[in-house]
Amino acid sequence: MQTDIHGRVVLAPARSGTQKGTSGSDQEEKPPQESRELNQINEQKDVTSIHGLLPDIAYWGQKLVEEQEQMLNQVLDESKSPRDHIAMVDNTILTRSDFWSLGLEQDVDGMILNSCLKVIEKRVEHVFAANSHVTATWFPPISANPMEHLPDNAASLQWIIIPVFVPGHWILCLLRPQAREIFYLDPLSGSGWRDDSRAHPIRHIAHLLSPGPWRALGRNDIPGLAKQGCSNNCGVFVIMYALYIVTGTKCDFSEENMKQIRRRWCLHLITNFPMPSEEERMQARKRRREERKLQEEGASIKKMHSESISEGEGDMTSSGTGRNEEDALLHGTIEAAKWCQLQSFQGRCSLPDVLKVDQEQQKDILKELQTCSLMSEDERLMELRELFTFSFQFFSDFEAFCSEIMDNKKLKVYVCFEEQ
């Protein structure tokens, strides 16, 4: 007899029933030729493949072979450059510093947490994993429309994974539209989320997906679900909660297993999502541009005039103030906002939404913006740029802004005006 995560008796399905089959369009799971360590891993190939990701303590605790240990130690070596590109999941480049946050006893970074959740999305049928940098905009004060980020078939999905970062802590929401169930999971709290301002938008999403009463559950409502102790493992708990619950598996891990779990996740990402060569990335960008061109033919696109100090479209360049690329855009946005607040414009002026989130979320958004710029991910790039964009109702105000901020102050900003 087997019970599900709610303690109900169920027939035990075969594990393979929850796995996605491979096709010619799936990412090829082969290591790059230059990585000799990956080529030597044969003994455990079955458990490092994407479908070998098992919600089972035996998997997380399995001893690694020598070559795997050497590869992990090399990736997690803190004496090496944090900017080295190690892996790529769905066009998101993961650097060595991302892997440090997951593989070492550090706070898990949003980039690699999102990548782990995307792996779960690939591993299990009818699952969508939202991006934590996007979900941050769903809550006050931005209160963006979540439905613009969810897929068109969201109401028919089995699970929607929603990671949420509050200052210094990761929490998780799982939506189960078919059963009208909402899971509010906080690794530190058994009764659900402590901040109702974040729970309210989730309830709104739920009722848009499936009108009617929804059942709300917390960590205490799931038998055996592990609790975080006095540690910085909240991000790992969120990943593991998502994996175990969407696969219908009873929790068999605890705080004591976190070191092994962290390393196994790193190995899984390195093995299944190796960094492609520059030539492969160029070919992929070319294919995406051609696909977008076909999609845009005949489409009605709202006209907006936009301008930036960069000579190349959307390139992250130095502002000329001695700041590095990471600081230039955010610095310019903040300084330009201060200037706007002192002006009396003829029409409406909307300040960038990125100014409404905390500093940690700003850094995460900027980091993803830079990654998308590098990968020429135009669709996602435009979404992120909108968070940094000043919007003016009238061209005269737009022109005055550009003259002062971009021509005189030489600041890096994004700005647009509404065409009348």
Stockholm file with secondary structure:
# STOCKHOLM 1.0

chainA/1-420         MQTDIHGRVVLAPARSGTQKGTSGSDQEEKPPQESRELNQINEQKDVTSIHGLLPDIAYWGQKLVEEQEQMLNQVLDESKSPRDHIAMVDNTILTRSDFWSLGLEQDVDGMILNSCLKVIEKRVEHVFAANSHVTATWFPPISANPMEHLPDNAASLQWIIIPVFVPGHWILCLLRPQAREIFYLDPLSGSGWRDDSRAHPIRHIAHLLSPGPWRALGRNDIPGLAKQGCSNNCGVFVIMYALYIVTGTKCDFSEENMKQIRRRWCLHLITNFPMPSEEERMQARKRRREERKLQEEGASIKKMHSESISEGEGDMTSSGTGRNEEDALLHGTIEAAKWCQLQSFQGRCSLPDVLKVDQEQQKDILKELQTCSLMSEDERLMELRELFTFSFQFFSDFEAFCSEIMDNKKLKVYVCFEEQ
#=GR chainA/1-420 SS CEECTTSCEECCCCGGGGBCCCCTTSCCCCCCTTCHHHHTCCTTHHHHSGGGCCSSHHHHHCCCCHHHHHHHHHHTCTTSCTTCEEEEETTEEEEHHHHHHHHSSSCCCHHHHHHHHHHHHHHBTTEEECCHHHHGGGSTTTCCCGGGTSCTTGGGCSEEEEEEEETTEEEEEEEETTTTEEEEEBTTBSSSCSCHHHHHHHHHHHHHHSCSCCEEECGGGSTTCCCCCSSSCHHHHHHHHHHHHHTTCCCCCCGGGHHHHHHHHHHHHHHHSBCCCHHHHHHHHHHHHHHHHHHHTTCCCCCEEEEESCSSTTCCCCCSSSCCHHHHHHHHHHHHHHHHHTCCCSSCEECCGGGGSCHHHHHHHHHHHHHHHHHTCHHHHHHHHHTTEEEESSHHHHHHHIIIIIIISCCCCEEEEECC
#=GC SS_cons         CEECTTSCEECCCCGGGGBCCCCTTSCCCCCCTTCHHHHTCCTTHHHHSGGGCCSSHHHHHCCCCHHHHHHHHHHTCTTSCTTCEEEEETTEEEEHHHHHHHHSSSCCCHHHHHHHHHHHHHHBTTEEECCHHHHGGGSTTTCCCGGGTSCTTGGGCSEEEEEEEETTEEEEEEEETTTTEEEEEBTTBSSSCSCHHHHHHHHHHHHHHSCSCCEEECGGGSTTCCCCCSSSCHHHHHHHHHHHHHTTCCCCCCGGGHHHHHHHHHHHHHHHSBCCCHHHHHHHHHHHHHHHHHHHTTCCCCCEEEEESCSSTTCCCCCSSSCCHHHHHHHHHHHHHHHHHTCCCSSCEECCGGGGSCHHHHHHHHHHHHHHHHHTCHHHHHHHHHTTEEEESSHHHHHHHIIIIIIISCCCCEEEEECC
//
